[in-house]
Amino acid sequence: MQQKIIILDFGSQTTQLIGRRVRELDTFCEILPYNKFPHDDPSVIGVILSGSPYSVYDPEAFKVDLSAIRGRLPILGICYGAQYMAQTNGGKVEPAGSREYGRAHLTEFDHENPLFKGFDEQSQVWMSHGDTITAIPENFRCIASTDKVKYAAYQAEEEQLWGVQFHPEVFHSLQGSLLLKNFVVDICGSRQDWSAASFIDTTVAELKQQLGNDRVILGLSGGVDSSVAAVLLHRAIGRNLTCIFVDHGLLRKNEFHNVLHDYECLGLNVIGVDASEKFFKELAGVTEPEQKRKIIGKGFIDVFDAEAQKITDAKWLAQGTIYPDRIESLNITGKVIKSHHNVGGLPEKMNLRLCEPLQWLFKDEVRRVGRQLGMPEHLIARHPFPGPGLAVRILGDITPEKVQILQDADDIFIQGLRNWKVTDKDGGEESLYNKVWQAGAILLPVKSVGVMGDERTYERAVALRAVTSTDAMTADWAHLPYEFLAKVSNDIINHVKGVNRVCYDISSKPPSTIEWE
Ligand code: XMP
């Protein structure tokens, strides 16, 4: 049986990060709303309680009776989780001074406690809560302090129950991963057998059983998730999987043919549909970004549906949905924000059942699975690309001519990033492409004056955007070398007819977004 850790989500922004840290320990975990503990699941080996935007004494604070778990399974409360367990067992939690935010050091800790095995003196931890525990329950013991926080960590006497007021999951808690390892591996007894290879073996076996001889349809986008889902399914059911790859005419330069070729080399049964004319017709004259998105979304479903109807005996629609797409994360109102599907509405309309083989994986795990499946690195390490494609990178109306200009400029930029090598701290070489999260060119709706040879020009301007990020929720503009930017600008202006000016976007998100539209 696959062991698992349950993370009960009290609404903190770092709950997903706890999940990723546990997975990094090759241990499977599930993130569930705070009041949805699966009491009848025998595979649970431990429980982590997350932080929360609330104070434990707020009237709206999330409350749940955990007495049925206590004593049966090891529990680790983090921040709010620790304060909640302290307060509900007779301790006291009060507002703290703002000095308790941010970096702190464990000035004292119990070296014998299994939670701190291997910890350095003065280990740096990260505090991020407006409250602090001012008294712990009678049968709880303080096991760590900082110079400002007396009860930085506690353990219930003779019990497998711990609380830490700092956040071991964040990068700035330097030995946070060690603390989680001590909990997950030593205390909960994880066998650490959750790996890409084990995931592939179990999932392929499950898919064979689930799908039998049924036909399955999958929409490919050229992105990592749908590609890995396709290869995994292909391994399970072979030619019973039919993939559909729609070209809306707004992909990168040569992308349709290159990606189609990659898929065919992987042995996939792919139908490529060039629907660019339909999309250009429907988008003609449209300038409003959300309207562009709606037209493309609906057009995509129509084309996909028409192709899928031809596979009359299909029973399943497969999608590359990944775990962060479907975690039932809580927002501040306590409402669960439900999952959304990639191809909205299709399964019901087509009377198909949904198959989502990557639904338990985080993005980095999808990449690991892809590598383990032997997929080429350029497919795995591909930057994210928006569904509406270049439509949201052409400001104003869309014409085939503008698309071509942008494709050419974008291609020079992206190939340039791939070819430009930088030396890592450890002496290795890496391309700039792999150093940024996402990059692309944007065609601006302005013309400006230039001079080429003896001629005055009056042509278009292109903006370049490259960002660093971990999840696209926040992003910083990538600090690309000036020499690189100079070369790309030069190459674009010299080779792309119709462009005489290149700018670099130096806005971060927030307050800007990654895409311009
Ligand atoms: P923003 O612009 O919101 O983008 O900072 C965040 C991430 O989402 C991608 N993006 C989209 N992806 N359909 C998609 O499939 C869309 O309409 C869309 N809009 C933005 C964007 O490329 C970035 O990775």
Boltz pocket constraint, residues with backbone or C-beta under 6 A from the ligand:
constraints:
  - pocket:
      binder: B
      contacts: [[A, 293], [A, 384], [A, 385], [A, 386], [A, 387], [A, 388], [A, 438], [A, 472], [A, 509], [A, 512], [A, 513], [A, 514], [A, 515], [A, 516]]
      max_distance: 6.0
